[in-house]
């Protein structure tokens, strides 16, 4: 088509107008990106984003967080540190980061007690801690300790075959105790046969399944602790109470016989004696908690009609399609309408009252194994246990779903497949493109 002079001028005008508008659009986008920042994390398990627990904790930190990284500011270690802290800085704008090069400023590194390059010193609220492991769980737990301020003492009853908070057997609660330690709690055994009384500086006492009877004097010391307003976490197995019956009377606690049977666990190829918790009450212990929890060999419980001044909240119900089995746990378990009780079944209670103008808190759970080393990693057991201890210690502002270690996707290729992919992309595909281009060129010449 032959174009006259006027048409060419019009097309040229359109061309330049398009270029000007395109440049203006690019300039506008650039200006907006400097003012507004938005990102999306499409990685598996949201690897580049903070967990809801970390975000909730950062929202509760009043005031700035200062982090000093002892590393060369232009090295690979510094790049890793910046990338690690970037999600934290996106959520908490006043989280600052500065670098001190230990090679050029060794006196500052020595004064700070730095042991290795890349070590971080995190400061908040006039307190500081060192961090040498770069993962979300470590930094969030460190911030939780700084937020907590003073160390809380958690004592666990010992000397009667109880589950130990520093034990390593499947039966023990050692891993749970270690997790509490990382969050600023100090764990200590409590031997009432030796102690005059429960120490007044204990934030709470844990009773986890004694296997021999307590002496009457020991029980009286626990009762005195409760009467003075002490906090208690009581994990009760479906076994005899071994002398702790007076505590159930003081708390107004009723413990019917039997073990909870949950058919929902059977559908997951788990024993029916594992009760799955998915129905939670509205209570500060639970907050926005929505994870499934597992209660092995759980026993039912409820509050007595006369509760005195206790305010009781049934925390967790399990087995809505199950029942409380009062027969032997052998063979195929079947509901017996003449003997068993239909679900749902309450397996945890929270109790609160005011003593001497101070809030006293008690949590009773009908399963001592749900925090044991063997079952702590199931579902949200760890999160629930941490939330319970935080609430009992009066740190309900730290209750949240705990951060999870990130989970990477990994693809493993055997040698044959690796060679095939390399040949395909590096040799066969380029040769195919080159051949196709040559054929097109040759045909056009004809």
PLY file of the C-alpha trace (Angstrom):
ply
format ascii 1.0
element vertex 446
property float x
property float y
property float z
element edge 445
property int vertex1
property int vertex2
end_header
0.00 0.00 0.00
1.32 3.39 -0.98
1.12 6.05 1.75
0.84 9.76 1.02
2.61 12.46 3.04
-0.41 13.24 5.23
-0.88 9.59 6.24
2.80 9.27 7.13
2.57 12.36 9.36
-0.50 10.97 11.13
1.19 7.60 11.71
4.33 9.30 12.96
2.25 11.42 15.34
0.51 8.29 16.68
3.87 6.61 17.04
5.37 9.42 19.14
2.22 9.81 21.22
2.37 6.09 21.99
6.02 6.37 23.05
5.31 9.38 25.27
2.34 7.65 26.93
4.33 4.46 27.43
7.19 6.37 29.08
4.69 8.22 31.28
3.10 4.94 32.31
6.48 3.43 33.18
7.38 6.54 35.18
4.09 6.34 37.09
4.63 2.66 37.88
8.16 3.41 39.08
6.87 6.19 41.36
4.17 3.93 42.80
6.62 1.09 43.48
8.80 3.46 45.51
5.83 4.43 47.68
3.95 1.14 47.97
5.46 -2.30 48.54
3.59 -5.53 47.94
4.95 -9.05 47.73
3.54 -12.51 47.27
5.10 -15.70 48.60
4.24 -18.67 46.40
6.84 -21.04 47.86
5.91 -24.28 49.58
4.95 -23.66 53.23
5.31 -19.86 52.63
9.07 -20.18 53.11
9.74 -16.48 52.56
7.00 -15.26 54.90
6.68 -15.23 58.65
4.32 -17.64 60.37
1.15 -16.21 61.99
2.74 -16.78 65.40
5.77 -14.63 64.57
3.60 -11.91 63.06
1.38 -11.89 66.15
4.41 -11.61 68.44
5.89 -8.72 66.43
2.56 -6.91 66.65
2.77 -7.16 70.46
6.28 -5.69 70.67
5.95 -2.07 71.72
8.98 -0.09 70.71
11.85 -0.68 68.33
14.01 -3.77 67.96
17.67 -3.14 67.20
19.79 -5.91 65.69
23.54 -5.67 65.28
25.13 -8.18 62.94
28.83 -8.80 63.38
29.86 -9.52 59.80
31.42 -7.74 56.83
28.57 -5.67 55.34
29.33 -6.66 51.73
29.95 -10.39 52.13
27.82 -13.48 51.62
27.07 -13.72 55.35
25.63 -10.19 55.32
23.46 -11.03 52.30
22.07 -14.06 54.09
21.37 -12.00 57.21
19.57 -9.30 55.20
17.47 -11.92 53.41
16.64 -13.64 56.72
15.56 -10.42 58.44
13.67 -8.93 55.48
10.32 -10.65 56.40
10.67 -9.35 59.96
11.32 -5.81 58.72
8.32 -5.97 56.41
6.09 -6.73 59.40
7.83 -4.54 62.00
8.93 -1.31 60.42
11.02 -0.18 63.41
13.22 -3.29 63.40
16.65 -1.87 62.50
19.75 -3.70 61.32
23.33 -2.50 61.35
26.57 -4.27 60.58
29.84 -4.22 62.49
32.79 -5.76 60.69
34.77 -7.73 63.31
37.84 -7.58 61.07
37.98 -3.77 60.93
36.45 -3.12 64.36
37.65 -6.01 66.54
37.37 -3.95 69.73
33.59 -3.66 69.26
33.27 -7.40 68.64
35.29 -8.20 71.77
33.26 -5.77 73.87
30.06 -7.44 72.70
31.39 -10.92 73.44
31.11 -12.13 69.85
32.25 -15.72 69.33
31.74 -16.15 65.58
31.28 -14.08 62.44
27.61 -13.60 61.57
26.48 -13.57 65.20
23.56 -11.25 65.94
22.90 -9.19 69.04
19.19 -8.47 69.40
18.11 -5.62 71.68
14.60 -4.90 72.87
13.24 -3.06 75.89
16.68 -2.52 77.42
17.54 -6.24 77.23
19.64 -8.11 74.70
20.51 -11.65 73.64
22.89 -13.19 71.14
21.64 -15.26 68.20
23.90 -17.62 66.24
21.31 -19.72 64.40
19.39 -18.04 61.62
15.92 -19.55 61.55
12.51 -18.17 62.34
11.91 -20.35 65.36
15.17 -19.23 67.05
14.66 -15.50 66.48
10.97 -15.54 67.40
11.68 -17.45 70.61
14.46 -14.99 71.41
12.07 -12.05 70.92
9.53 -13.85 73.11
12.12 -14.15 75.89
13.00 -10.46 75.60
9.31 -9.58 75.65
8.73 -11.76 78.71
11.44 -9.82 80.56
11.88 -11.83 83.74
12.45 -15.59 83.79
9.47 -17.69 84.90
10.05 -20.69 87.15
8.11 -23.85 86.25
8.36 -26.61 88.86
7.27 -30.18 88.23
6.38 -32.67 90.91
9.11 -35.31 91.18
9.92 -38.35 93.24
6.83 -40.50 92.56
7.58 -41.79 89.05
6.09 -38.74 87.35
6.77 -37.74 83.78
9.87 -35.51 83.98
10.20 -32.19 82.19
13.86 -32.97 81.60
13.49 -36.68 80.83
14.36 -38.29 77.50
12.13 -41.39 77.60
9.03 -41.56 75.42
7.00 -41.38 78.60
8.66 -38.13 79.79
8.01 -34.50 78.88
11.65 -33.59 78.18
11.14 -32.07 74.74
8.29 -29.96 76.05
10.49 -28.78 78.91
13.24 -27.90 76.42
10.74 -25.88 74.36
9.70 -24.00 77.50
13.35 -23.25 78.23
13.79 -21.71 74.78
10.87 -19.40 75.54
12.27 -18.01 78.79
10.98 -20.51 81.36
13.27 -22.13 83.91
12.45 -25.75 84.70
13.10 -27.23 88.11
11.99 -30.45 89.89
9.92 -30.18 93.06
10.48 -32.82 95.77
7.90 -32.15 98.42
9.41 -34.77 100.72
12.44 -32.46 101.08
10.98 -28.98 100.52
9.22 -27.19 103.34
6.62 -25.93 100.89
6.20 -25.06 97.25
8.57 -22.10 96.63
6.73 -18.81 96.44
8.64 -17.74 93.30
7.26 -20.65 91.24
5.06 -19.36 88.42
3.26 -22.71 88.30
3.54 -26.35 89.34
3.15 -29.25 86.92
1.78 -32.59 88.13
2.20 -35.24 85.46
1.12 -38.74 86.34
2.65 -39.92 89.63
2.90 -43.74 89.72
3.21 -44.21 93.48
1.19 -42.67 96.29
2.16 -39.29 97.65
2.59 -38.96 101.39
-0.24 -37.13 103.15
2.19 -34.36 104.14
3.15 -33.87 100.50
-0.48 -33.59 99.47
-1.05 -31.02 102.20
1.80 -28.91 100.82
0.14 -28.95 97.37
-3.21 -28.02 98.92
-1.56 -25.16 100.80
-0.04 -23.99 97.50
-3.48 -23.92 95.93
-5.01 -22.14 98.92
-2.33 -19.45 98.67
-3.30 -18.85 95.03
-0.68 -20.95 93.25
-1.12 -21.91 89.60
-1.29 -25.54 88.55
-1.08 -27.64 85.38
-2.37 -31.11 86.18
-2.03 -33.88 83.60
-4.14 -36.84 84.74
-3.77 -40.32 83.26
-6.60 -42.87 83.43
-4.99 -44.45 86.46
-5.43 -44.11 90.23
-4.70 -40.64 91.57
-2.15 -41.96 94.07
-3.25 -39.80 96.98
-4.25 -36.70 95.02
-8.00 -37.15 95.58
-8.09 -34.17 98.01
-7.03 -31.91 95.14
-10.02 -33.00 93.06
-12.27 -32.07 95.99
-10.60 -28.67 96.41
-11.00 -27.96 92.69
-14.52 -29.36 92.43
-13.36 -31.82 89.81
-15.27 -34.96 88.80
-13.32 -37.74 87.05
-15.63 -40.49 85.74
-13.97 -43.83 84.95
-13.14 -44.92 81.43
-11.01 -44.05 78.40
-12.18 -42.03 75.42
-12.57 -44.01 72.18
-12.58 -41.90 69.02
-13.56 -43.59 65.72
-12.13 -40.59 63.85
-8.66 -41.77 64.82
-9.36 -45.21 63.37
-10.20 -43.63 60.02
-6.65 -42.17 60.06
-5.15 -45.61 60.74
-4.41 -44.58 64.33
-5.55 -46.44 67.45
-9.08 -45.53 68.52
-7.69 -44.67 71.95
-6.13 -41.54 70.41
-8.78 -38.87 70.84
-8.60 -36.02 68.31
-9.31 -32.54 69.59
-10.90 -30.16 67.12
-13.64 -28.44 69.14
-12.24 -25.66 71.27
-13.87 -23.17 73.59
-13.55 -19.42 73.32
-10.87 -18.84 75.92
-7.60 -16.87 76.20
-5.66 -20.16 76.29
-6.83 -20.97 72.78
-7.04 -17.56 71.07
-7.26 -18.28 67.34
-6.10 -21.87 67.85
-7.48 -24.18 65.16
-4.96 -27.03 64.95
-5.92 -30.64 65.55
-4.57 -32.03 68.80
-4.07 -35.61 69.92
-4.88 -36.98 73.39
-3.73 -40.58 73.93
-5.72 -42.61 76.44
-7.74 -39.58 77.50
-10.07 -39.72 80.46
-13.28 -37.70 80.78
-13.82 -34.94 83.30
-16.27 -32.28 84.26
-16.82 -29.77 87.03
-18.92 -30.58 90.08
-22.20 -28.76 90.56
-20.77 -26.79 93.46
-17.67 -25.00 92.30
-17.20 -22.45 95.04
-15.54 -19.37 93.63
-13.90 -21.15 90.70
-14.90 -20.07 87.18
-14.66 -23.20 85.05
-14.38 -23.38 81.25
-14.44 -26.72 79.41
-11.54 -26.14 77.01
-11.54 -29.09 74.66
-14.10 -31.65 73.51
-13.15 -34.80 71.63
-14.83 -37.78 70.05
-18.17 -36.32 68.90
-18.87 -39.73 67.30
-17.08 -41.70 70.00
-17.70 -42.75 73.56
-16.13 -43.36 76.97
-15.14 -47.00 77.12
-15.43 -48.44 80.60
-14.62 -52.01 79.64
-11.30 -53.59 78.82
-9.29 -52.02 75.98
-8.82 -55.32 74.15
-9.85 -56.57 70.74
-12.33 -54.61 68.64
-13.87 -51.82 70.71
-17.65 -51.42 70.43
-20.03 -49.03 72.10
-22.11 -50.64 74.84
-25.24 -48.54 75.58
-25.65 -50.14 79.00
-22.15 -49.34 80.15
-20.49 -46.62 78.05
-21.20 -42.91 77.64
-21.61 -41.24 74.26
-19.38 -38.36 73.10
-18.50 -35.58 72.77
-16.26 -35.78 75.81
-14.55 -32.95 77.69
-10.87 -33.74 78.30
-9.52 -30.38 79.51
-10.78 -27.71 81.92
-9.52 -24.22 82.69
-10.30 -22.83 86.14
-9.79 -19.33 87.45
-10.57 -17.39 90.61
-9.24 -14.42 92.56
-7.13 -14.99 95.68
-5.68 -12.04 97.61
-6.50 -9.70 94.71
-4.53 -11.91 92.35
-5.77 -14.19 89.59
-5.23 -17.89 90.29
-5.29 -20.27 87.34
-5.51 -24.04 87.02
-5.66 -26.26 83.93
-6.50 -29.94 84.18
-5.99 -32.23 81.16
-7.23 -35.81 81.10
-4.17 -37.14 79.28
-0.66 -37.12 80.64
0.75 -38.37 77.35
-0.38 -35.54 75.11
2.78 -33.55 75.98
5.05 -36.61 76.20
8.08 -36.91 73.92
6.27 -39.60 71.93
3.26 -37.45 71.05
4.44 -33.83 71.34
5.02 -33.53 67.59
1.48 -34.65 66.74
-0.77 -31.92 65.40
-0.85 -28.82 67.56
0.06 -30.50 70.87
3.18 -28.38 71.36
1.35 -25.14 70.55
-1.47 -26.02 72.92
0.92 -26.92 75.73
2.90 -23.69 75.30
-0.32 -21.67 75.28
-1.44 -23.36 78.50
1.83 -22.57 80.29
1.82 -18.97 79.00
-1.70 -18.47 80.33
-0.93 -20.07 83.68
2.18 -17.89 84.04
0.13 -14.76 83.31
1.71 -14.23 79.88
-1.44 -14.62 77.83
-0.26 -11.73 75.63
2.34 -14.17 74.25
-0.24 -16.78 73.33
-0.19 -17.50 69.64
0.45 -20.32 67.25
4.14 -21.03 67.50
6.43 -20.59 64.48
7.15 -23.70 62.49
10.48 -24.62 60.95
10.37 -24.00 57.23
9.98 -27.00 55.00
11.77 -27.01 51.67
10.77 -28.96 48.63
13.58 -31.08 47.23
13.73 -32.94 43.94
16.18 -35.81 43.65
17.16 -36.96 40.16
19.09 -40.11 39.41
22.07 -39.98 37.06
20.21 -41.34 34.01
17.46 -38.72 34.24
19.98 -35.94 34.86
21.93 -36.90 31.73
18.71 -37.06 29.67
17.65 -33.59 30.80
21.11 -32.18 30.11
21.22 -33.70 26.60
17.72 -32.47 25.84
18.19 -28.86 26.90
21.87 -28.37 26.02
22.14 -30.31 22.74
18.90 -31.64 21.25
16.79 -28.52 21.70
19.41 -26.08 20.28
20.02 -28.43 17.35
16.27 -28.61 16.68
15.96 -24.82 16.68
19.03 -24.44 14.45
17.71 -27.03 11.98
14.24 -25.45 11.85
15.77 -22.02 11.24
17.97 -23.42 8.45
15.00 -25.08 6.72
12.95 -21.85 6.88
15.88 -19.85 5.50
16.41 -22.35 2.68
12.72 -22.34 1.67
12.54 -18.55 1.63
15.52 -18.40 -0.71
13.67 -20.61 -3.18
0 1
1 2
2 3
3 4
4 5
5 6
6 7
7 8
8 9
9 10
10 11
11 12
12 13
13 14
14 15
15 16
16 17
17 18
18 19
19 20
20 21
21 22
22 23
23 24
24 25
25 26
26 27
27 28
28 29
29 30
30 31
31 32
32 33
33 34
34 35
35 36
36 37
37 38
38 39
39 40
40 41
41 42
42 43
43 44
44 45
45 46
46 47
47 48
48 49
49 50
50 51
51 52
52 53
53 54
54 55
55 56
56 57
57 58
58 59
59 60
60 61
61 62
62 63
63 64
64 65
65 66
66 67
67 68
68 69
69 70
70 71
71 72
72 73
73 74
74 75
75 76
76 77
77 78
78 79
79 80
80 81
81 82
82 83
83 84
84 85
85 86
86 87
87 88
88 89
89 90
90 91
91 92
92 93
93 94
94 95
95 96
96 97
97 98
98 99
99 100
100 101
101 102
102 103
103 104
104 105
105 106
106 107
107 108
108 109
109 110
110 111
111 112
112 113
113 114
114 115
115 116
116 117
117 118
118 119
119 120
120 121
121 122
122 123
123 124
124 125
125 126
126 127
127 128
128 129
129 130
130 131
131 132
132 133
133 134
134 135
135 136
136 137
137 138
138 139
139 140
140 141
141 142
142 143
143 144
144 145
145 146
146 147
147 148
148 149
149 150
150 151
151 152
152 153
153 154
154 155
155 156
156 157
157 158
158 159
159 160
160 161
161 162
162 163
163 164
164 165
165 166
166 167
167 168
168 169
169 170
170 171
171 172
172 173
173 174
174 175
175 176
176 177
177 178
178 179
179 180
180 181
181 182
182 183
183 184
184 185
185 186
186 187
187 188
188 189
189 190
190 191
191 192
192 193
193 194
194 195
195 196
196 197
197 198
198 199
199 200
200 201
201 202
202 203
203 204
204 205
205 206
206 207
207 208
208 209
209 210
210 211
211 212
212 213
213 214
214 215
215 216
216 217
217 218
218 219
219 220
220 221
221 222
222 223
223 224
224 225
225 226
226 227
227 228
228 229
229 230
230 231
231 232
232 233
233 234
234 235
235 236
236 237
237 238
238 239
239 240
240 241
241 242
242 243
243 244
244 245
245 246
246 247
247 248
248 249
249 250
250 251
251 252
252 253
253 254
254 255
255 256
256 257
257 258
258 259
259 260
260 261
261 262
262 263
263 264
264 265
265 266
266 267
267 268
268 269
269 270
270 271
271 272
272 273
273 274
274 275
275 276
276 277
277 278
278 279
279 280
280 281
281 282
282 283
283 284
284 285
285 286
286 287
287 288
288 289
289 290
290 291
291 292
292 293
293 294
294 295
295 296
296 297
297 298
298 299
299 300
300 301
301 302
302 303
303 304
304 305
305 306
306 307
307 308
308 309
309 310
310 311
311 312
312 313
313 314
314 315
315 316
316 317
317 318
318 319
319 320
320 321
321 322
322 323
323 324
324 325
325 326
326 327
327 328
328 329
329 330
330 331
331 332
332 333
333 334
334 335
335 336
336 337
337 338
338 339
339 340
340 341
341 342
342 343
343 344
344 345
345 346
346 347
347 348
348 349
349 350
350 351
351 352
352 353
353 354
354 355
355 356
356 357
357 358
358 359
359 360
360 361
361 362
362 363
363 364
364 365
365 366
366 367
367 368
368 369
369 370
370 371
371 372
372 373
373 374
374 375
375 376
376 377
377 378
378 379
379 380
380 381
381 382
382 383
383 384
384 385
385 386
386 387
387 388
388 389
389 390
390 391
391 392
392 393
393 394
394 395
395 396
396 397
397 398
398 399
399 400
400 401
401 402
402 403
403 404
404 405
405 406
406 407
407 408
408 409
409 410
410 411
411 412
412 413
413 414
414 415
415 416
416 417
417 418
418 419
419 420
420 421
421 422
422 423
423 424
424 425
425 426
426 427
427 428
428 429
429 430
430 431
431 432
432 433
433 434
434 435
435 436
436 437
437 438
438 439
439 440
440 441
441 442
442 443
443 444
444 445
